[in-house]
Amino acid sequence: MAEIVRMPKLSDTMTEGVVAEWHKKVGDEVSEGDLLAEIETDKATMEFESFYDGVLLHIGVEKGEAAPVNSVLAIIGKKGEDVKSILADSKTTVEDNKEEKETPKKEQKIEPTPIPEPVKEQPKETISIETADGGRIFVSPLAKKMAEERNINLTLVNGTGENGRIVKRDIENYTPSSASPAFNAHVGTESYTDEPFSQMRKAIARTLSTSKFTAPHFYLKMEVNMDNAIKARKAINAKGDVKISFNDMIVKAVAMALRKHPKVNVDCIDNAIRYNHHIHIGVAVAVPDGLVVPVIKFADTKGFAQIGAEVKEMVVKAKTKKLMPEDMQGGTFAISNLGMFGIEDFTSIVNPPNGCILSVGAIKETAIVKNGELIPGNVMKLSLSCDHRVVDGATGSEFLQTLKEYLENPVMMIV
């Protein structure tokens, strides 16, 4: 009997998935354990294997399309089985389940309303150009380029593509008419391309919007003299056994400061404050689709080298979309470092349910006052974003003071 393969829930926050790639096509033989498809979740793109043996009879979600969790992804069975009746039975089952769930329970948690998909009025490879009379013409990028090279006014070209879209053959076949008005060269043209939200971008928008508009943020800023940290890093790296970064030192310093200030190592859980007795630090990593936050677990028990090795591994996995859900779960505090981009000072949005996130700027050589004298020094700016529901100003300030002490005296993190 045919088996229905449903869209899996591959992360705790996943509500729908996008099929990034099919590795089987209708009619192919499928064995249990075969790679069936790649599914893009709100956090990563993950490989999805078949649980059944048989023939791929039906694909319910085409490549590039999105579908809710538990919807029909595919059907696997014996060749010749009636797919239509199976789909009809599946639809009836879904409708029955929907009716049972219509009456909300008293304690039912209501999820934020998902951000709707942008309306795609034109193909992705279409450029929209506004004409002088306020109208619009649609043209492929190649046809637009050819028209510019041949000095052809696109408003005089008859488009034969879908919905009147001007394509390559229209430019090649265009013959100027003697009655046509002279070409009026424009300084430039207005154009745009709509790019639908990826699953990751949807999750970022949903999660951080909820955080920003429900958590009362406040920000604490402090400057740190990094002269001693620079010397310590140079001495460690000179040995040649291991190379560490300033970010590795910051992660270690944060972990040790959290050990001394457990009231900052907290989560906001409904109407309660969760004091975490373990220290798991999330490190924000930029990827093409947005941002992921892999977690360095038990960071306070690890040295610079081990932290550095784990961060490097997580960055590689993030950029190759190989992060697993467990790599990004359980963080009790987060760090966002934009110093490598030359950003000196910024603030971040708290990543729920965490109570705080630390923003780290670039190390800048500047003039500082020491013992009444103006001397050159290296300064780094820190900004602590706090959820005022669970962390107060004095609590956050004491944490920053301890963090500053560790970074300005890195030998304290070694002994």
C-alpha positions as a Markdown table, in Angstrom:
| # | Residue | x | y | z |
|---|---|---|---|---|
| 1 | Met | 0.0 | 0.0 | 0.0 |
| 2 | Ala | 1.3 | 3.5 | -0.9 |
| 3 | Glu | 2.7 | 5.6 | 1.9 |
| 4 | Ile | 2.3 | 9.4 | 2.2 |
| 5 | Val | 5.5 | 11.3 | 3.0 |
| 6 | Arg | 4.7 | 14.5 | 4.8 |
| 7 | Met | 6.6 | 17.8 | 5.2 |
| 8 | Pro | 8.7 | 17.1 | 8.3 |
| 9 | Lys | 9.1 | 19.5 | 11.3 |
| 10 | Leu | 12.9 | 19.8 | 11.2 |
| 11 | Ser | 13.3 | 22.5 | 13.9 |
| 12 | Asp | 11.4 | 23.6 | 17.0 |
| 13 | Thr | 10.3 | 26.9 | 15.3 |
| 14 | Met | 9.6 | 25.5 | 11.8 |
| 15 | Thr | 6.0 | 26.1 | 10.6 |
| 16 | Glu | 6.7 | 25.5 | 6.9 |
| 17 | Gly | 9.5 | 24.2 | 4.6 |
| 18 | Val | 10.7 | 24.9 | 1.1 |
| 19 | Val | 11.9 | 22.1 | -1.2 |
| 20 | Ala | 15.4 | 23.3 | -2.1 |
| 21 | Glu | 16.1 | 20.2 | -4.3 |
| 22 | Trp | 14.5 | 16.9 | -5.3 |
| 23 | His | 17.0 | 14.0 | -5.6 |
| 24 | Lys | 14.3 | 11.7 | -7.0 |
| 25 | Lys | 11.7 | 12.2 | -9.8 |
| 26 | Val | 8.3 | 10.6 | -10.3 |
| 27 | Gly | 8.8 | 7.0 | -11.5 |
| 28 | Asp | 12.2 | 6.5 | -9.8 |
| 29 | Glu | 12.8 | 3.5 | -7.5 |
| 30 | Val | 13.2 | 4.6 | -3.8 |
| 31 | Ser | 14.7 | 2.5 | -1.0 |
| 32 | Glu | 14.6 | 3.2 | 2.7 |
| 33 | Gly | 17.5 | 5.6 | 3.5 |
| 34 | Asp | 17.8 | 7.1 | 0.0 |
| 35 | Leu | 18.2 | 10.8 | -0.1 |
| 36 | Leu | 14.8 | 12.0 | -1.2 |
| 37 | Ala | 15.0 | 15.8 | -1.1 |
| 38 | Glu | 16.7 | 18.8 | 0.6 |
| 39 | Ile | 14.3 | 20.9 | 2.8 |
| 40 | Glu | 15.0 | 24.5 | 3.6 |
| 41 | Thr | 13.8 | 25.3 | 7.1 |
| 42 | Asp | 13.9 | 28.7 | 9.0 |
| 43 | Lys | 17.4 | 27.9 | 10.2 |
| 44 | Ala | 19.2 | 25.6 | 7.7 |
| 45 | Thr | 18.9 | 23.4 | 4.6 |
| 46 | Met | 18.7 | 19.8 | 5.6 |
| 47 | Glu | 18.8 | 16.5 | 3.8 |
| 48 | Phe | 15.6 | 14.4 | 4.0 |
| 49 | Glu | 15.8 | 10.6 | 3.6 |
| 50 | Ser | 13.0 | 8.2 | 2.7 |
| 51 | Phe | 11.5 | 6.0 | 5.3 |
| 52 | Tyr | 9.9 | 3.7 | 2.7 |
| 53 | Asp | 10.7 | 1.3 | -0.2 |
| 54 | Gly | 8.9 | 1.6 | -3.5 |
| 55 | Val | 8.4 | 3.9 | -6.4 |
| 56 | Leu | 8.0 | 7.7 | -6.2 |
| 57 | Leu | 4.4 | 8.0 | -7.4 |
| 58 | His | 3.7 | 11.7 | -6.7 |
| 59 | Ile | 5.5 | 14.9 | -5.8 |
| 60 | Gly | 3.3 | 17.2 | -3.8 |
| 61 | Val | 5.6 | 20.2 | -3.4 |
| 62 | Glu | 7.7 | 21.2 | -6.4 |
| 63 | Lys | 11.3 | 22.5 | -6.1 |
| 64 | Gly | 11.3 | 26.1 | -4.8 |
| 65 | Glu | 7.8 | 25.9 | -3.4 |
| 66 | Ala | 6.8 | 26.3 | 0.3 |
| 67 | Ala | 4.4 | 24.1 | 2.2 |
| 68 | Pro | 3.2 | 23.8 | 5.8 |
| 69 | Val | 4.6 | 21.2 | 8.1 |
| 70 | Asn | 2.6 | 17.9 | 7.8 |
| 71 | Ser | 1.3 | 18.7 | 4.3 |
| 72 | Val | 1.8 | 16.0 | 1.6 |
| 73 | Leu | 5.4 | 16.1 | 0.3 |
| 74 | Ala | 5.3 | 12.9 | -1.7 |
| 75 | Ile | 3.7 | 9.5 | -2.2 |
| 76 | Ile | 5.7 | 6.3 | -2.4 |
| 77 | Gly | 4.2 | 3.0 | -3.2 |
| 78 | Lys | 3.8 | 0.3 | -5.9 |
| 79 | Lys | 3.9 | 1.2 | -9.6 |
| 80 | Gly | 0.3 | 1.8 | -10.9 |
| 81 | Glu | -1.4 | 2.6 | -7.5 |
| 82 | Asp | -4.2 | 5.2 | -7.7 |
| 83 | Val | -2.6 | 8.4 | -6.4 |
| 84 | Lys | -5.8 | 10.4 | -6.7 |
| 85 | Ser | -7.7 | 8.3 | -4.2 |
| 86 | Ile | -4.8 | 8.5 | -1.8 |
| 87 | Leu | -4.7 | 12.2 | -2.0 |
| 88 | Ala | -8.5 | 12.5 | -1.6 |
| 89 | Asp | -8.3 | 10.3 | 1.6 |
| 90 | Ser | -5.4 | 12.4 | 2.9 |
| 91 | Lys | -7.4 | 15.6 | 2.3 |
| 92 | Thr | -10.4 | 14.2 | 4.2 |
| 93 | Thr | -8.2 | 13.2 | 7.1 |
| 94 | Val | -6.6 | 16.7 | 7.3 |
| 95 | Glu | -10.1 | 18.3 | 7.2 |
| 96 | Asp | -11.3 | 16.1 | 10.0 |
| 97 | Asn | -8.3 | 16.9 | 12.1 |
| 98 | Lys | -8.8 | 20.6 | 11.4 |
| 99 | Glu | -12.3 | 20.5 | 12.7 |
| 100 | Glu | -11.2 | 18.8 | 15.9 |
| 101 | Lys | -8.6 | 21.5 | 16.5 |
| 102 | Glu | -10.9 | 24.5 | 15.8 |
| 103 | Thr | -12.0 | 24.9 | 19.5 |
| 104 | Pro | -9.0 | 26.3 | 21.3 |
| 105 | Lys | -8.0 | 25.0 | 24.7 |
| 106 | Lys | -8.0 | 27.3 | 27.7 |
| 107 | Glu | -4.2 | 27.4 | 28.0 |
| 108 | Gln | -3.6 | 27.3 | 24.2 |
| 109 | Lys | -0.5 | 29.4 | 23.3 |
| 110 | Ile | -1.2 | 31.6 | 20.3 |
| 111 | Glu | 1.7 | 31.9 | 17.9 |
| 112 | Pro | 2.5 | 35.2 | 16.2 |
| 113 | Thr | 0.8 | 35.7 | 12.8 |
| 114 | Pro | 3.2 | 34.6 | 10.1 |
| 115 | Ile | 4.4 | 37.2 | 7.7 |
| 116 | Pro | 2.7 | 36.7 | 4.3 |
| 117 | Glu | 4.6 | 35.8 | 1.2 |
| 118 | Pro | 5.2 | 38.8 | -1.1 |
| 119 | Val | 3.0 | 38.7 | -4.2 |
| 120 | Lys | 5.1 | 37.8 | -7.2 |
| 121 | Glu | 3.5 | 39.6 | -10.1 |
| 122 | Gln | 6.4 | 39.1 | -12.6 |
| 123 | Pro | 9.0 | 36.3 | -13.0 |
| 124 | Lys | 12.2 | 36.8 | -11.1 |
| 125 | Glu | 14.2 | 37.5 | -14.3 |
| 126 | Thr | 11.9 | 40.4 | -15.3 |
| 127 | Ile | 12.7 | 44.1 | -15.0 |
| 128 | Ser | 9.9 | 46.6 | -14.7 |
| 129 | Ile | 10.5 | 50.0 | -16.3 |
| 130 | Glu | 8.3 | 53.1 | -15.9 |
| 131 | Thr | 7.4 | 54.9 | -19.1 |
| 132 | Ala | 7.1 | 58.7 | -19.5 |
| 133 | Asp | 3.3 | 58.5 | -19.4 |
| 134 | Gly | 3.3 | 56.6 | -16.0 |
| 135 | Gly | 2.8 | 53.2 | -17.5 |
| 136 | Arg | 5.1 | 50.2 | -17.2 |
| 137 | Ile | 6.8 | 47.8 | -19.6 |
| 138 | Phe | 8.3 | 44.5 | -18.6 |
| 139 | Val | 11.5 | 43.3 | -20.2 |
| 140 | Ser | 14.1 | 40.5 | -19.6 |
| 141 | Pro | 17.5 | 41.7 | -18.4 |
| 142 | Leu | 19.1 | 40.4 | -21.7 |
| 143 | Ala | 16.6 | 42.2 | -23.9 |
| 144 | Lys | 17.2 | 45.4 | -21.9 |
| 145 | Lys | 20.9 | 45.2 | -22.4 |
| 146 | Met | 20.6 | 44.5 | -26.1 |
| 147 | Ala | 18.2 | 47.5 | -26.5 |
| 148 | Glu | 20.7 | 49.8 | -24.7 |
| 149 | Glu | 23.6 | 48.6 | -27.0 |
| 150 | Arg | 21.5 | 49.1 | -30.1 |
| 151 | Asn | 20.0 | 52.4 | -28.9 |
| 152 | Ile | 16.4 | 51.1 | -29.2 |
| 153 | Asn | 13.6 | 52.8 | -27.4 |
| 154 | Leu | 11.8 | 50.0 | -25.5 |
| 155 | Thr | 8.5 | 51.8 | -25.5 |
| 156 | Leu | 8.5 | 51.3 | -29.3 |
| 157 | Val | 9.0 | 47.5 | -29.1 |
| 158 | Asn | 6.2 | 45.0 | -29.2 |
| 159 | Gly | 6.7 | 42.4 | -26.5 |
| 160 | Thr | 5.8 | 38.8 | -27.5 |
| 161 | Gly | 6.7 | 37.1 | -24.2 |
| 162 | Glu | 4.4 | 36.2 | -21.4 |
| 163 | Asn | 2.0 | 39.0 | -20.6 |
| 164 | Gly | 3.6 | 41.3 | -23.2 |
| 165 | Arg | 7.1 | 40.9 | -21.8 |
| 166 | Ile | 9.9 | 42.0 | -24.1 |
| 167 | Val | 12.4 | 39.2 | -24.8 |
| 168 | Lys | 15.6 | 38.7 | -26.8 |
| 169 | Arg | 13.8 | 37.9 | -30.1 |
| 170 | Asp | 11.8 | 41.1 | -30.0 |
| 171 | Ile | 15.0 | 43.2 | -30.0 |
| 172 | Glu | 16.5 | 41.0 | -32.7 |
| 173 | Asn | 13.4 | 41.4 | -34.9 |
| 174 | Tyr | 12.8 | 45.1 | -34.2 |
| 175 | Thr | 12.8 | 47.4 | -37.3 |
| 176 | Pro | 12.5 | 51.1 | -36.7 |
| 177 | Ser | 9.5 | 52.8 | -38.3 |
| 178 | Ser | 9.9 | 56.0 | -40.2 |
| 179 | Ala | 6.9 | 57.3 | -38.4 |
| 180 | Ser | 8.4 | 56.5 | -35.0 |
| 181 | Pro | 9.4 | 59.5 | -32.9 |
| 182 | Ala | 13.1 | 60.1 | -32.3 |
| 183 | Phe | 14.7 | 58.1 | -29.5 |
| 184 | Asn | 14.8 | 60.2 | -26.3 |
| 185 | Ala | 17.8 | 59.2 | -24.3 |
| 186 | His | 17.1 | 58.9 | -20.5 |
| 187 | Val | 19.5 | 59.6 | -17.8 |
| 188 | Gly | 18.5 | 56.4 | -16.2 |
| 189 | Thr | 15.6 | 54.0 | -15.7 |
| 190 | Glu | 13.8 | 52.8 | -12.6 |
| 191 | Ser | 13.8 | 49.1 | -12.0 |
| 192 | Tyr | 13.4 | 46.5 | -9.2 |
| 193 | Thr | 13.4 | 42.8 | -8.6 |
| 194 | Asp | 11.2 | 41.3 | -5.8 |
| 195 | Glu | 12.9 | 38.6 | -3.9 |
| 196 | Pro | 10.5 | 36.6 | -1.7 |
| 197 | Phe | 11.5 | 36.1 | 2.0 |
| 198 | Ser | 13.5 | 32.9 | 2.5 |
| 199 | Gln | 12.5 | 30.6 | 5.4 |
| 200 | Met | 15.4 | 32.0 | 7.5 |
| 201 | Arg | 14.5 | 35.6 | 6.8 |
| 202 | Lys | 10.8 | 34.9 | 7.8 |
| 203 | Ala | 12.0 | 33.4 | 11.1 |
| 204 | Ile | 14.3 | 36.4 | 11.7 |
| 205 | Ala | 11.5 | 38.9 | 11.0 |
| 206 | Arg | 9.0 | 37.0 | 13.2 |
| 207 | Thr | 11.3 | 36.3 | 16.1 |
| 208 | Leu | 13.1 | 39.7 | 16.4 |
| 209 | Ser | 9.9 | 41.7 | 15.7 |
| 210 | Thr | 8.3 | 39.8 | 18.6 |
| 211 | Ser | 11.3 | 40.5 | 20.8 |
| 212 | Lys | 11.6 | 44.2 | 19.9 |
| 213 | Phe | 7.9 | 45.0 | 20.4 |
| 214 | Thr | 7.2 | 42.8 | 23.5 |
| 215 | Ala | 10.5 | 43.0 | 25.5 |
| 216 | Pro | 11.3 | 46.4 | 27.0 |
| 217 | His | 14.9 | 46.9 | 25.8 |
| 218 | Phe | 17.5 | 49.1 | 27.5 |
| 219 | Tyr | 21.2 | 49.5 | 26.6 |
| 220 | Leu | 24.4 | 49.8 | 28.6 |
| 221 | Lys | 27.6 | 50.9 | 26.9 |
| 222 | Met | 31.2 | 50.7 | 28.1 |
| 223 | Glu | 34.7 | 51.2 | 26.6 |
| 224 | Val | 37.5 | 48.6 | 27.2 |
| 225 | Asn | 41.2 | 49.2 | 26.9 |
| 226 | Met | 42.4 | 46.3 | 24.8 |
| 227 | Asp | 46.2 | 46.9 | 25.0 |
| 228 | Asn | 46.9 | 44.0 | 27.3 |
| 229 | Ala | 44.5 | 41.7 | 25.3 |
| 230 | Ile | 46.5 | 42.6 | 22.2 |
| 231 | Lys | 49.8 | 41.7 | 23.9 |
| 232 | Ala | 48.4 | 38.5 | 25.3 |
| 233 | Arg | 46.9 | 37.3 | 22.0 |
| 234 | Lys | 50.2 | 38.1 | 20.2 |
| 235 | Ala | 52.2 | 36.1 | 22.8 |
| 236 | Ile | 49.8 | 33.1 | 22.6 |
| 237 | Asn | 49.8 | 33.0 | 18.8 |
| 238 | Ala | 53.6 | 33.4 | 18.7 |
| 239 | Lys | 54.0 | 29.9 | 20.1 |
| 240 | Gly | 52.6 | 28.5 | 16.9 |
| 241 | Asp | 50.7 | 25.6 | 18.6 |
| 242 | Val | 47.4 | 27.4 | 18.3 |
| 243 | Lys | 46.0 | 30.6 | 16.9 |
| 244 | Ile | 43.2 | 32.5 | 18.8 |
| 245 | Ser | 41.1 | 35.5 | 17.8 |
| 246 | Phe | 39.9 | 38.4 | 19.9 |
| 247 | Asn | 36.4 | 36.9 | 19.5 |
| 248 | Asp | 37.6 | 33.7 | 21.3 |
| 249 | Met | 38.9 | 35.9 | 24.1 |
| 250 | Ile | 35.6 | 37.8 | 24.3 |
| 251 | Val | 33.6 | 34.5 | 24.5 |
| 252 | Lys | 35.8 | 33.2 | 27.3 |
| 253 | Ala | 35.6 | 36.5 | 29.2 |
| 254 | Val | 31.8 | 36.7 | 28.9 |
| 255 | Ala | 31.5 | 33.1 | 30.1 |
| 256 | Met | 33.6 | 33.8 | 33.2 |
| 257 | Ala | 31.7 | 37.0 | 33.9 |
| 258 | Leu | 28.4 | 35.2 | 33.7 |
| 259 | Arg | 29.7 | 32.7 | 36.2 |
| 260 | Lys | 30.1 | 35.6 | 38.6 |
| 261 | His | 26.8 | 37.3 | 37.7 |
| 262 | Pro | 24.2 | 34.5 | 37.3 |
| 263 | Lys | 21.4 | 37.0 | 37.2 |
| 264 | Val | 22.5 | 38.0 | 33.7 |
| 265 | Asn | 22.6 | 34.3 | 32.6 |
| 266 | Val | 18.7 | 34.2 | 32.5 |
| 267 | Asp | 15.8 | 33.5 | 30.2 |
| 268 | Cys | 12.4 | 35.1 | 30.2 |
| 269 | Ile | 9.9 | 32.2 | 30.3 |
| 270 | Asp | 6.2 | 33.4 | 30.2 |
| 271 | Asn | 5.8 | 35.0 | 33.6 |
| 272 | Ala | 9.0 | 33.6 | 35.2 |
| 273 | Ile | 12.7 | 34.2 | 35.2 |
| 274 | Arg | 14.8 | 31.1 | 34.5 |
| 275 | Tyr | 18.2 | 31.2 | 36.1 |
| 276 | Asn | 20.4 | 29.0 | 34.1 |
| 277 | His | 23.1 | 27.1 | 36.0 |
| 278 | His | 25.0 | 26.2 | 32.8 |
| 279 | Ile | 26.6 | 28.7 | 30.5 |
| 280 | His | 25.8 | 28.2 | 26.8 |
| 281 | Ile | 26.9 | 31.2 | 24.6 |
| 282 | Gly | 25.3 | 31.8 | 21.2 |
| 283 | Val | 27.7 | 33.4 | 18.7 |
| 284 | Ala | 25.9 | 35.3 | 15.8 |
| 285 | Val | 27.2 | 34.3 | 12.3 |
| 286 | Ala | 26.2 | 36.1 | 9.1 |
| 287 | Val | 25.2 | 33.9 | 6.2 |
| 288 | Pro | 23.8 | 34.9 | 2.8 |
| 289 | Asp | 20.2 | 34.4 | 3.8 |
| 290 | Gly | 20.5 | 36.3 | 7.1 |
| 291 | Leu | 21.8 | 35.3 | 10.5 |
| 292 | Val | 22.2 | 32.1 | 12.6 |
| 293 | Val | 23.3 | 31.8 | 16.2 |
| 294 | Pro | 25.2 | 28.5 | 16.8 |
| 295 | Val | 25.9 | 27.8 | 20.5 |
| 296 | Ile | 29.1 | 27.1 | 22.3 |
| 297 | Lys | 28.0 | 24.9 | 25.2 |
| 298 | Phe | 29.6 | 25.0 | 28.7 |
| 299 | Ala | 31.8 | 27.8 | 27.4 |
| 300 | Asp | 33.0 | 28.6 | 31.0 |
| 301 | Thr | 34.8 | 25.2 | 31.1 |
| 302 | Lys | 36.7 | 25.7 | 27.9 |
| 303 | Gly | 39.9 | 27.5 | 27.1 |
| 304 | Phe | 40.7 | 29.9 | 24.2 |
| 305 | Ala | 41.9 | 27.2 | 21.9 |
| 306 | Gln | 38.8 | 24.9 | 22.3 |
| 307 | Ile | 36.4 | 27.9 | 22.0 |
| 308 | Gly | 38.2 | 29.0 | 18.9 |
| 309 | Ala | 38.1 | 25.5 | 17.3 |
| 310 | Glu | 34.3 | 25.2 | 18.0 |
| 311 | Val | 33.5 | 28.7 | 16.7 |
| 312 | Lys | 35.5 | 28.0 | 13.4 |
| 313 | Glu | 33.7 | 24.7 | 13.0 |
| 314 | Met | 30.3 | 26.3 | 13.5 |
| 315 | Val | 31.1 | 29.1 | 11.1 |
| 316 | Val | 32.0 | 26.6 | 8.4 |
| 317 | Lys | 28.8 | 24.6 | 9.0 |
| 318 | Ala | 26.7 | 27.8 | 9.0 |
| 319 | Lys | 28.1 | 29.0 | 5.6 |
| 320 | Thr | 27.6 | 25.5 | 4.0 |
| 321 | Lys | 24.1 | 25.1 | 5.5 |
| 322 | Lys | 25.2 | 22.1 | 7.5 |
| 323 | Leu | 24.1 | 23.4 | 11.0 |
| 324 | Met | 21.8 | 21.0 | 12.8 |
| 325 | Pro | 18.9 | 22.3 | 15.0 |
| 326 | Glu | 20.7 | 21.1 | 18.1 |
| 327 | Asp | 23.7 | 23.3 | 17.1 |
| 328 | Met | 21.5 | 26.4 | 17.6 |
| 329 | Gln | 19.4 | 25.4 | 20.6 |
| 330 | Gly | 19.9 | 26.1 | 24.3 |
| 331 | Gly | 21.8 | 29.3 | 24.3 |
| 332 | Thr | 21.6 | 31.3 | 27.6 |
| 333 | Phe | 23.4 | 34.4 | 26.4 |
| 334 | Ala | 24.4 | 35.8 | 22.9 |
| 335 | Ile | 27.2 | 37.8 | 21.4 |
| 336 | Ser | 27.2 | 39.7 | 18.1 |
| 337 | Asn | 30.6 | 40.9 | 16.9 |
| 338 | Leu | 30.8 | 43.3 | 14.0 |
| 339 | Gly | 34.3 | 44.5 | 14.7 |
| 340 | Met | 35.7 | 42.7 | 11.7 |
| 341 | Phe | 33.6 | 44.9 | 9.5 |
| 342 | Gly | 35.0 | 48.1 | 11.1 |
| 343 | Ile | 31.8 | 48.9 | 13.0 |
| 344 | Glu | 32.8 | 50.7 | 16.2 |
| 345 | Asp | 29.5 | 50.9 | 18.1 |
| 346 | Phe | 26.0 | 49.3 | 17.7 |
| 347 | Thr | 23.2 | 47.7 | 19.6 |
| 348 | Ser | 21.5 | 44.4 | 19.0 |
| 349 | Ile | 18.0 | 43.0 | 19.6 |
| 350 | Val | 17.7 | 40.5 | 22.4 |
| 351 | Asn | 17.4 | 36.9 | 21.0 |
| 352 | Pro | 14.5 | 35.4 | 23.0 |
| 353 | Pro | 14.1 | 33.8 | 25.4 |
| 354 | Asn | 17.6 | 35.2 | 26.5 |
| 355 | Gly | 17.7 | 38.2 | 28.8 |
| 356 | Cys | 20.7 | 39.8 | 27.2 |
| 357 | Ile | 22.9 | 40.1 | 24.1 |
| 358 | Leu | 26.3 | 41.7 | 23.9 |
| 359 | Ser | 27.3 | 43.8 | 20.9 |
| 360 | Val | 31.1 | 44.0 | 20.2 |
| 361 | Gly | 32.6 | 46.8 | 18.1 |
| 362 | Ala | 36.0 | 47.1 | 16.4 |
| 363 | Ile | 39.3 | 47.8 | 18.3 |
| 364 | Lys | 40.3 | 51.3 | 17.4 |
| 365 | Glu | 43.6 | 53.0 | 18.1 |
| 366 | Thr | 43.0 | 56.3 | 19.8 |
| 367 | Ala | 44.3 | 58.8 | 22.3 |
| 368 | Ile | 43.5 | 57.9 | 25.9 |
| 369 | Val | 44.2 | 59.5 | 29.3 |
| 370 | Lys | 46.4 | 57.4 | 31.6 |
| 371 | Asn | 47.9 | 58.8 | 34.9 |
| 372 | Gly | 47.0 | 62.3 | 33.8 |
| 373 | Glu | 48.9 | 61.9 | 30.5 |
| 374 | Leu | 47.5 | 61.6 | 26.9 |
| 375 | Ile | 48.9 | 58.5 | 25.3 |
| 376 | Pro | 48.0 | 56.2 | 22.4 |
| 377 | Gly | 45.9 | 53.2 | 23.2 |
| 378 | Asn | 43.5 | 50.6 | 21.7 |
| 379 | Val | 39.8 | 50.9 | 22.7 |
| 380 | Met | 36.9 | 48.6 | 22.0 |
| 381 | Lys | 33.2 | 49.5 | 22.6 |
| 382 | Leu | 30.7 | 47.1 | 24.2 |
| 383 | Ser | 27.0 | 47.5 | 24.3 |
| 384 | Leu | 24.8 | 45.2 | 26.4 |
| 385 | Ser | 21.1 | 45.0 | 25.3 |
| 386 | Cys | 18.9 | 43.9 | 28.2 |
| 387 | Asp | 15.3 | 42.7 | 28.5 |
| 388 | His | 14.1 | 44.9 | 31.5 |
| 389 | Arg | 11.6 | 42.3 | 32.5 |
| 390 | Val | 14.3 | 40.0 | 33.8 |
| 391 | Val | 17.5 | 42.1 | 34.0 |
| 392 | Asp | 17.9 | 45.5 | 35.8 |
| 393 | Gly | 20.4 | 48.3 | 35.0 |
| 394 | Ala | 22.5 | 47.7 | 38.1 |
| 395 | Thr | 22.7 | 44.0 | 37.4 |
| 396 | Gly | 23.8 | 44.5 | 33.8 |
| 397 | Ser | 26.3 | 47.2 | 34.8 |
| 398 | Glu | 28.0 | 45.0 | 37.4 |
| 399 | Phe | 28.4 | 42.3 | 34.7 |
| 400 | Leu | 30.0 | 44.8 | 32.3 |
| 401 | Gln | 32.4 | 45.9 | 34.9 |
| 402 | Thr | 33.6 | 42.3 | 35.5 |
| 403 | Leu | 33.8 | 41.7 | 31.8 |
| 404 | Lys | 35.9 | 44.8 | 31.4 |
| 405 | Glu | 38.2 | 43.6 | 34.1 |
| 406 | Tyr | 38.8 | 40.2 | 32.4 |
| 407 | Leu | 39.5 | 41.8 | 29.0 |
| 408 | Glu | 41.8 | 44.4 | 30.4 |
| 409 | Asn | 43.7 | 41.8 | 32.5 |
| 410 | Pro | 43.5 | 38.6 | 30.3 |
| 411 | Val | 45.9 | 36.7 | 32.6 |
| 412 | Met | 43.0 | 36.4 | 35.0 |
| 413 | Met | 41.3 | 34.1 | 32.5 |
| 414 | Ile | 44.2 | 31.8 | 32.4 |
| 415 | Val | 45.0 | 31.3 | 36.0 |
